[in-house]
Amino acid sequence: MSPPAAIHETVVPATTNGNGLMGIKKDLAVKAMINGQAKTLAEMENKWESFTFAPIRESQVSRAMTRRYFNDLDTYAESDIVIVGAGSCGLSAAYILGKQRPDLKIAIIEAGVAPGGGAWLGGQLFSAMVMRKPADVFLADLGVPYEDEGDFVVVKHAALFTSTLLSRVLSYPNVKLFNATTVEDLITRPSPTPTNPSAISIAGVVTNWTLVSMHHDDQSCMDPNTINAPLVISTTGHDGPFGAFSVKRLVSMQQIEKLGGMRGLDMQSAEDAIVKGTREVVRGLVVGGMELSEVDGANRMGPTFGAMALSGVKAAEEALRVFEERKMENGGN
């Protein structure tokens, strides 16, 4: 919602200034501002003594926020695709999905208050972001400028990439970000196969506000919420408090035997492995980014971000392919 435009208090101009037509024009310009709204910043210049915001009641602020939030909860309780994790990989997937399929409802669940994951800085608190080619084509599509260093490019500040990507994603009318919200579990359905009678498919996510989820051990039971979706893309990063959540849950549900465990840093092999390996790990769950390295035992890549962006692109591609396959399996519905 846009902030209220500024208004100015009534000012009664003097008209008997002896300037004839010039004085009349000045008076008309001032009168146009009386009880009106500034249309440009230039109209606000040097008028701060008479400045005031448009009137509002505190309850209007509360209602404006809560009405929209609960409408979003209602709208996205049934989504087409849920993305878990709004780091560089998850946001890149959302960017492609929102751009290519405006007909789909895309919900993004992010545990942190600030989306973007580790992509606000390049590495070790340094600001520049390095991406190996051909990830530069993704930057070009976004409109993010960079310096060309031959086999790699450099964005002057990682925050420029992340803020641009985030703003593009949030501008899509069919994409909703629920931040400060965590995925506590996966919704499952029996999906037996000839080789695995206990196989399941993922049918959505179980959510809670992150602060609530962090206090289950010292508060009384606080039950979660849910979002149903035929397809989930999980990009929660490498193992950590909220990292690799979905694949660790697959192990505990005995859907995969164990995690391969992320290996040491090797940029040369790591980035290729993450992009090429991005796929549907179990029915209904596409895994990308560093979360995938925990499944496959791939190397970590360190402070180079091309694989995160292109893994997101491939995750979106895989998700759309699977989405259409399942749609055909269900008779086109």
C-alpha positions as a Markdown table, in Angstrom:
| # | Residue | x | y | z |
|---|---|---|---|---|
| 1 | Met | 0.0 | 0.0 | 0.0 |
| 2 | Ser | 1.4 | 3.4 | -0.9 |
| 3 | Pro | 2.0 | 5.9 | 2.0 |
| 4 | Pro | -0.4 | 8.8 | 2.2 |
| 5 | Ala | 0.5 | 11.7 | 0.1 |
| 6 | Ala | 1.5 | 14.9 | 1.8 |
| 7 | Ile | -1.0 | 17.8 | 2.1 |
| 8 | His | -0.4 | 21.4 | 3.1 |
| 9 | Glu | -2.3 | 23.6 | 5.5 |
| 10 | Thr | -4.4 | 26.5 | 4.2 |
| 11 | Val | -2.3 | 29.5 | 3.3 |
| 12 | Val | -4.0 | 32.7 | 2.3 |
| 13 | Pro | -1.8 | 34.4 | -0.2 |
| 14 | Ala | -1.5 | 38.2 | -0.7 |
| 15 | Thr | -2.9 | 39.3 | -4.0 |
| 16 | Thr | -2.2 | 43.1 | -3.8 |
| 17 | Asn | 1.5 | 42.8 | -4.5 |
| 18 | Gly | 1.5 | 45.1 | -7.5 |
| 19 | Asn | 2.9 | 42.4 | -9.8 |
| 20 | Gly | -0.3 | 42.2 | -11.9 |
| 21 | Leu | -0.4 | 38.9 | -13.9 |
| 22 | Met | 2.6 | 37.4 | -12.2 |
| 23 | Gly | 1.0 | 37.8 | -8.8 |
| 24 | Ile | -2.2 | 36.2 | -10.0 |
| 25 | Lys | -0.3 | 33.2 | -11.4 |
| 26 | Lys | 1.5 | 32.8 | -8.1 |
| 27 | Asp | -1.8 | 33.0 | -6.2 |
| 28 | Leu | -3.4 | 30.4 | -8.4 |
| 29 | Ala | -0.4 | 28.0 | -7.9 |
| 30 | Val | -0.7 | 28.3 | -4.2 |
| 31 | Lys | -4.4 | 27.9 | -4.2 |
| 32 | Ala | -4.0 | 24.7 | -6.1 |
| 33 | Met | -2.1 | 23.3 | -3.2 |
| 34 | Ile | -4.7 | 24.4 | -0.6 |
| 35 | Asn | -6.3 | 21.3 | 0.9 |
| 36 | Gly | -4.8 | 19.3 | -2.0 |
| 37 | Gln | -2.1 | 16.7 | -2.4 |
| 38 | Ala | 1.4 | 17.2 | -3.7 |
| 39 | Lys | 1.8 | 15.5 | -7.0 |
| 40 | Thr | 5.6 | 15.7 | -7.2 |
| 41 | Leu | 8.5 | 16.1 | -4.7 |
| 42 | Ala | 9.2 | 19.5 | -6.3 |
| 43 | Glu | 5.8 | 20.7 | -5.1 |
| 44 | Met | 6.9 | 19.9 | -1.5 |
| 45 | Glu | 10.1 | 21.8 | -1.6 |
| 46 | Asn | 10.5 | 24.6 | 0.9 |
| 47 | Lys | 7.0 | 24.1 | 2.3 |
| 48 | Trp | 7.9 | 22.0 | 5.4 |
| 49 | Glu | 6.7 | 24.4 | 7.9 |
| 50 | Ser | 3.1 | 24.0 | 6.6 |
| 51 | Phe | 3.6 | 20.2 | 5.9 |
| 52 | Thr | 1.3 | 17.6 | 7.4 |
| 53 | Phe | 0.3 | 14.0 | 6.5 |
| 54 | Ala | -3.2 | 13.1 | 5.5 |
| 55 | Pro | -5.3 | 12.3 | 8.6 |
| 56 | Ile | -5.7 | 8.7 | 9.6 |
| 57 | Arg | -7.0 | 6.6 | 12.6 |
| 58 | Glu | -4.7 | 4.0 | 14.1 |
| 59 | Ser | -7.4 | 1.4 | 13.5 |
| 60 | Gln | -7.2 | 2.1 | 9.8 |
| 61 | Val | -3.5 | 1.0 | 9.8 |
| 62 | Ser | -4.4 | -2.2 | 11.6 |
| 63 | Arg | -7.2 | -3.0 | 9.3 |
| 64 | Ala | -5.3 | -2.2 | 6.2 |
| 65 | Met | -2.6 | -4.8 | 7.2 |
| 66 | Thr | -4.7 | -7.5 | 8.7 |
| 67 | Arg | -7.4 | -7.5 | 6.1 |
| 68 | Arg | -4.9 | -8.1 | 3.3 |
| 69 | Tyr | -2.8 | -10.6 | 5.3 |
| 70 | Phe | -5.8 | -12.8 | 6.1 |
| 71 | Asn | -7.1 | -12.5 | 2.6 |
| 72 | Asp | -3.7 | -13.7 | 1.4 |
| 73 | Leu | -3.9 | -16.7 | 3.8 |
| 74 | Asp | -7.3 | -17.5 | 2.4 |
| 75 | Thr | -6.2 | -17.1 | -1.2 |
| 76 | Tyr | -3.0 | -19.1 | -1.0 |
| 77 | Ala | -4.3 | -21.9 | 1.3 |
| 78 | Glu | -4.7 | -23.7 | -2.0 |
| 79 | Ser | -1.7 | -22.9 | -4.2 |
| 80 | Asp | -0.3 | -24.3 | -7.4 |
| 81 | Ile | 3.4 | -24.2 | -6.3 |
| 82 | Val | 4.9 | -23.5 | -2.9 |
| 83 | Ile | 8.6 | -22.4 | -2.7 |
| 84 | Val | 10.2 | -23.1 | 0.7 |
| 85 | Gly | 13.1 | -20.6 | 1.3 |
| 86 | Ala | 13.4 | -17.2 | -0.2 |
| 87 | Gly | 17.2 | -17.2 | -0.8 |
| 88 | Ser | 18.8 | -16.5 | -4.1 |
| 89 | Cys | 17.7 | -20.0 | -5.5 |
| 90 | Gly | 14.1 | -19.8 | -4.3 |
| 91 | Leu | 13.7 | -16.2 | -5.5 |
| 92 | Ser | 15.2 | -17.1 | -8.9 |
| 93 | Ala | 12.7 | -19.9 | -9.2 |
| 94 | Ala | 9.9 | -17.6 | -8.2 |
| 95 | Tyr | 11.1 | -15.0 | -10.8 |
| 96 | Ile | 10.9 | -17.5 | -13.6 |
| 97 | Leu | 7.6 | -19.0 | -12.5 |
| 98 | Gly | 5.9 | -15.6 | -12.1 |
| 99 | Lys | 7.2 | -14.4 | -15.4 |
| 100 | Gln | 6.3 | -17.5 | -17.4 |
| 101 | Arg | 3.1 | -18.6 | -15.7 |
| 102 | Pro | 1.0 | -15.6 | -14.4 |
| 103 | Asp | -2.0 | -18.1 | -14.3 |
| 104 | Leu | -0.4 | -20.0 | -11.3 |
| 105 | Lys | -0.6 | -19.2 | -7.6 |
| 106 | Ile | 2.9 | -19.2 | -6.2 |
| 107 | Ala | 3.4 | -19.0 | -2.4 |
| 108 | Ile | 6.9 | -18.4 | -1.0 |
| 109 | Ile | 7.6 | -19.4 | 2.6 |
| 110 | Glu | 10.6 | -17.7 | 4.3 |
| 111 | Ala | 11.6 | -18.3 | 7.9 |
| 112 | Gly | 13.5 | -15.1 | 8.3 |
| 113 | Val | 12.1 | -11.6 | 8.4 |
| 114 | Ala | 14.4 | -10.5 | 5.6 |
| 115 | Pro | 14.3 | -12.6 | 2.4 |
| 116 | Gly | 17.4 | -13.1 | 0.4 |
| 117 | Gly | 19.3 | -15.7 | 2.5 |
| 118 | Gly | 23.1 | -15.3 | 2.2 |
| 119 | Ala | 22.9 | -13.1 | -1.0 |
| 120 | Trp | 23.0 | -9.7 | 0.7 |
| 121 | Leu | 26.8 | -9.9 | 0.8 |
| 122 | Gly | 29.3 | -11.6 | -1.5 |
| 123 | Gly | 31.2 | -13.5 | 1.2 |
| 124 | Gln | 33.0 | -12.8 | 4.5 |
| 125 | Leu | 31.1 | -9.5 | 4.8 |
| 126 | Phe | 32.5 | -8.3 | 1.4 |
| 127 | Ser | 30.0 | -6.5 | -0.8 |
| 128 | Ala | 30.8 | -7.5 | -4.4 |
| 129 | Met | 29.0 | -10.6 | -5.8 |
| 130 | Val | 30.8 | -13.0 | -8.2 |
| 131 | Met | 28.9 | -15.1 | -10.8 |
| 132 | Arg | 30.6 | -17.4 | -13.2 |
| 133 | Lys | 29.3 | -17.3 | -16.8 |
| 134 | Pro | 26.8 | -18.1 | -18.2 |
| 135 | Ala | 24.9 | -16.9 | -15.1 |
| 136 | Asp | 25.4 | -13.4 | -16.6 |
| 137 | Val | 22.4 | -14.1 | -18.8 |
| 138 | Phe | 20.2 | -14.2 | -15.7 |
| 139 | Leu | 21.6 | -10.8 | -14.6 |
| 140 | Ala | 20.9 | -9.4 | -18.0 |
| 141 | Asp | 17.3 | -10.7 | -17.9 |
| 142 | Leu | 16.9 | -9.0 | -14.5 |
| 143 | Gly | 18.6 | -5.8 | -15.6 |
| 144 | Val | 21.4 | -5.9 | -13.0 |
| 145 | Pro | 24.6 | -4.2 | -14.3 |
| 146 | Tyr | 27.9 | -6.0 | -13.8 |
| 147 | Glu | 31.6 | -5.8 | -14.7 |
| 148 | Asp | 32.8 | -8.4 | -17.1 |
| 149 | Glu | 36.0 | -10.2 | -16.0 |
| 150 | Gly | 36.1 | -12.8 | -18.8 |
| 151 | Asp | 34.9 | -16.1 | -17.4 |
| 152 | Phe | 33.0 | -14.4 | -14.6 |
| 153 | Val | 31.2 | -11.2 | -13.9 |
| 154 | Val | 31.0 | -9.0 | -10.8 |
| 155 | Val | 28.0 | -7.1 | -9.4 |
| 156 | Lys | 29.2 | -4.1 | -7.5 |
| 157 | His | 27.1 | -5.1 | -4.4 |
| 158 | Ala | 25.3 | -8.3 | -3.7 |
| 159 | Ala | 22.4 | -6.3 | -2.3 |
| 160 | Leu | 21.8 | -4.8 | -5.8 |
| 161 | Phe | 21.2 | -8.3 | -7.2 |
| 162 | Thr | 19.1 | -9.4 | -4.3 |
| 163 | Ser | 17.0 | -6.3 | -3.9 |
| 164 | Thr | 16.4 | -6.2 | -7.7 |
| 165 | Leu | 15.4 | -9.9 | -7.8 |
| 166 | Leu | 13.2 | -9.5 | -4.8 |
| 167 | Ser | 11.4 | -6.4 | -6.1 |
| 168 | Arg | 10.7 | -8.2 | -9.4 |
| 169 | Val | 9.3 | -11.2 | -7.7 |
| 170 | Leu | 7.1 | -9.2 | -5.4 |
| 171 | Ser | 5.7 | -7.2 | -8.3 |
| 172 | Tyr | 4.1 | -10.3 | -9.7 |
| 173 | Pro | 0.4 | -10.3 | -8.8 |
| 174 | Asn | 0.3 | -14.1 | -8.6 |
| 175 | Val | 3.2 | -14.4 | -6.1 |
| 176 | Lys | 2.8 | -14.0 | -2.4 |
| 177 | Leu | 5.7 | -14.0 | 0.1 |
| 178 | Phe | 5.0 | -15.1 | 3.6 |
| 179 | Asn | 8.2 | -14.1 | 5.5 |
| 180 | Ala | 8.8 | -14.7 | 9.2 |
| 181 | Thr | 7.0 | -18.0 | 8.6 |
| 182 | Thr | 8.6 | -21.4 | 8.7 |
| 183 | Val | 7.7 | -24.8 | 7.3 |
| 184 | Glu | 7.3 | -27.2 | 10.2 |
| 185 | Asp | 6.4 | -30.3 | 8.2 |
| 186 | Leu | 5.3 | -31.5 | 4.8 |
| 187 | Ile | 1.8 | -32.6 | 3.9 |
| 188 | Thr | 2.0 | -36.2 | 2.4 |
| 189 | Arg | -0.2 | -38.6 | 0.6 |
| 190 | Pro | 0.3 | -42.4 | 0.0 |
| 191 | Ser | 1.8 | -42.9 | -3.4 |
| 192 | Pro | 2.9 | -46.5 | -3.6 |
| 193 | Thr | 4.9 | -47.8 | -6.5 |
| 194 | Pro | 5.7 | -51.4 | -7.6 |
| 195 | Thr | 9.2 | -51.1 | -6.1 |
| 196 | Asn | 8.3 | -49.0 | -3.0 |
| 197 | Pro | 4.9 | -49.7 | -1.5 |
| 198 | Ser | 5.5 | -47.1 | 1.3 |
| 199 | Ala | 6.3 | -44.3 | -1.1 |
| 200 | Ile | 4.5 | -41.0 | -0.6 |
| 201 | Ser | 3.9 | -37.8 | -2.6 |
| 202 | Ile | 4.2 | -34.3 | -1.2 |
| 203 | Ala | 0.9 | -32.4 | -1.2 |
| 204 | Gly | 1.8 | -29.1 | 0.5 |
| 205 | Val | 3.5 | -27.7 | 3.6 |
| 206 | Val | 2.7 | -27.2 | 7.3 |
| 207 | Thr | 3.5 | -23.7 | 8.4 |
| 208 | Asn | 3.8 | -21.6 | 11.5 |
| 209 | Trp | 5.1 | -18.2 | 12.4 |
| 210 | Thr | 8.9 | -18.6 | 13.0 |
| 211 | Leu | 8.8 | -17.1 | 16.5 |
| 212 | Val | 6.1 | -19.5 | 17.5 |
| 213 | Ser | 8.0 | -22.4 | 16.0 |
| 214 | Met | 11.1 | -21.5 | 17.9 |
| 215 | His | 9.2 | -21.6 | 21.2 |
| 216 | His | 7.4 | -24.9 | 21.1 |
| 217 | Asp | 9.6 | -26.3 | 23.8 |
| 218 | Asp | 8.8 | -23.5 | 26.4 |
| 219 | Gln | 5.2 | -22.7 | 25.6 |
| 220 | Ser | 2.0 | -24.8 | 25.4 |
| 221 | Cys | 1.1 | -26.5 | 22.2 |
| 222 | Met | 0.6 | -24.0 | 19.3 |
| 223 | Asp | -0.8 | -25.9 | 16.4 |
| 224 | Pro | 0.3 | -25.0 | 12.8 |
| 225 | Asn | -1.4 | -23.9 | 9.6 |
| 226 | Thr | -1.3 | -25.5 | 6.2 |
| 227 | Ile | -1.0 | -24.7 | 2.5 |
| 228 | Asn | -2.0 | -27.4 | 0.0 |
| 229 | Ala | -0.2 | -27.6 | -3.3 |
| 230 | Pro | 0.5 | -30.4 | -5.8 |
| 231 | Leu | 4.2 | -29.3 | -6.0 |
| 232 | Val | 6.7 | -27.9 | -3.6 |
| 233 | Ile | 10.1 | -26.5 | -4.5 |
| 234 | Ser | 12.5 | -26.6 | -1.5 |
| 235 | Thr | 15.5 | -24.4 | -1.4 |
| 236 | Thr | 16.3 | -24.1 | 2.3 |
| 237 | Gly | 20.1 | -24.1 | 2.0 |
| 238 | His | 22.7 | -26.4 | 3.6 |
| 239 | Asp | 22.2 | -28.0 | 7.0 |
| 240 | Gly | 21.5 | -25.6 | 9.8 |
| 241 | Pro | 18.7 | -24.5 | 12.2 |
| 242 | Phe | 16.2 | -24.1 | 9.3 |
| 243 | Gly | 18.5 | -25.4 | 6.5 |
| 244 | Ala | 18.0 | -28.6 | 4.5 |
| 245 | Phe | 14.7 | -29.0 | 6.3 |
| 246 | Ser | 12.7 | -30.8 | 3.6 |
| 247 | Val | 15.4 | -33.4 | 2.8 |
| 248 | Lys | 16.1 | -34.1 | 6.5 |
| 249 | Arg | 12.4 | -34.7 | 6.9 |
| 250 | Leu | 12.5 | -37.1 | 4.0 |
| 251 | Val | 15.1 | -39.1 | 5.9 |
| 252 | Ser | 13.0 | -39.2 | 9.0 |
| 253 | Met | 9.9 | -40.3 | 7.0 |
| 254 | Gln | 12.1 | -43.1 | 5.4 |
| 255 | Gln | 11.6 | -41.8 | 1.9 |
| 256 | Ile | 15.4 | -41.6 | 1.3 |
| 257 | Glu | 17.8 | -43.7 | 3.2 |
| 258 | Lys | 20.2 | -40.9 | 4.3 |
| 259 | Leu | 21.7 | -37.6 | 3.3 |
| 260 | Gly | 24.9 | -37.6 | 1.4 |
| 261 | Gly | 26.3 | -34.7 | 3.4 |
| 262 | Met | 27.8 | -31.6 | 1.8 |
| 263 | Arg | 31.4 | -32.0 | 0.9 |
| 264 | Gly | 34.2 | -29.4 | 1.1 |
| 265 | Leu | 34.6 | -26.4 | -1.1 |
| 266 | Asp | 35.3 | -27.0 | -4.8 |
| 267 | Met | 33.8 | -24.2 | -6.9 |
| 268 | Gln | 34.7 | -25.9 | -10.2 |
| 269 | Ser | 32.6 | -29.1 | -9.5 |
| 270 | Ala | 30.1 | -27.7 | -7.1 |
| 271 | Glu | 28.2 | -25.3 | -9.3 |
| 272 | Asp | 27.8 | -27.7 | -12.2 |
| 273 | Ala | 26.6 | -30.4 | -9.8 |
| 274 | Ile | 24.0 | -28.2 | -8.2 |
| 275 | Val | 22.5 | -27.0 | -11.4 |
| 276 | Lys | 22.5 | -30.4 | -13.2 |
| 277 | Gly | 21.2 | -32.2 | -10.1 |
| 278 | Thr | 18.2 | -29.9 | -9.5 |
| 279 | Arg | 15.2 | -32.3 | -9.8 |
| 280 | Glu | 12.2 | -33.9 | -8.2 |
| 281 | Val | 13.7 | -35.9 | -5.4 |
| 282 | Val | 10.4 | -37.5 | -4.3 |
| 283 | Arg | 7.0 | -37.2 | -6.0 |
| 284 | Gly | 5.8 | -33.6 | -5.6 |
| 285 | Leu | 9.1 | -32.2 | -4.1 |
| 286 | Val | 11.7 | -30.5 | -6.3 |
| 287 | Val | 14.9 | -29.7 | -4.5 |
| 288 | Gly | 17.5 | -27.0 | -5.6 |
| 289 | Gly | 20.3 | -24.9 | -4.3 |
| 290 | Met | 22.5 | -25.9 | -1.4 |
| 291 | Glu | 19.8 | -28.1 | 0.1 |
| 292 | Leu | 20.5 | -30.4 | -2.8 |
| 293 | Ser | 24.2 | -30.7 | -1.9 |
| 294 | Glu | 23.1 | -32.4 | 1.3 |
| 295 | Val | 21.2 | -35.0 | -0.6 |
| 296 | Asp | 23.8 | -35.7 | -3.2 |
| 297 | Gly | 27.0 | -35.2 | -1.2 |
| 298 | Ala | 28.0 | -32.4 | -3.6 |
| 299 | Asn | 30.8 | -29.9 | -2.8 |
| 300 | Arg | 30.0 | -26.5 | -1.4 |
| 301 | Met | 30.7 | -23.6 | -3.7 |
| 302 | Gly | 31.6 | -20.7 | -1.4 |
| 303 | Pro | 31.2 | -17.1 | -2.4 |
| 304 | Thr | 30.1 | -17.6 | -6.0 |
| 305 | Phe | 26.4 | -17.3 | -6.7 |
| 306 | Gly | 25.8 | -18.4 | -10.3 |
| 307 | Ala | 24.7 | -21.9 | -9.4 |
| 308 | Met | 22.1 | -20.5 | -7.0 |
| 309 | Ala | 20.4 | -18.4 | -9.7 |
| 310 | Leu | 20.6 | -21.1 | -12.4 |
| 311 | Ser | 19.5 | -23.9 | -10.0 |
| 312 | Gly | 16.4 | -21.7 | -9.4 |
| 313 | Val | 15.9 | -21.4 | -13.1 |
| 314 | Lys | 16.1 | -25.1 | -13.5 |
| 315 | Ala | 13.9 | -25.7 | -10.5 |
| 316 | Ala | 11.2 | -23.6 | -12.1 |
| 317 | Glu | 11.6 | -25.5 | -15.3 |
| 318 | Glu | 11.4 | -28.9 | -13.5 |
| 319 | Ala | 8.4 | -27.7 | -11.5 |
| 320 | Leu | 6.4 | -26.6 | -14.6 |
| 321 | Arg | 7.2 | -29.9 | -16.4 |
| 322 | Val | 6.1 | -32.0 | -13.4 |
| 323 | Phe | 3.0 | -29.7 | -12.8 |
| 324 | Glu | 1.9 | -30.3 | -16.4 |
| 325 | Glu | 2.6 | -34.1 | -16.2 |
| 326 | Arg | 0.5 | -34.4 | -13.0 |
| 327 | Lys | -2.2 | -32.3 | -14.6 |
| 328 | Met | -2.4 | -34.7 | -17.5 |
| 329 | Glu | -2.5 | -37.7 | -15.1 |
| 330 | Asn | -5.5 | -36.1 | -13.5 |
| 331 | Gly | -7.3 | -35.7 | -16.7 |
| 332 | Gly | -6.2 | -32.2 | -17.4 |
| 333 | Asn | -7.6 | -30.8 | -14.1 |
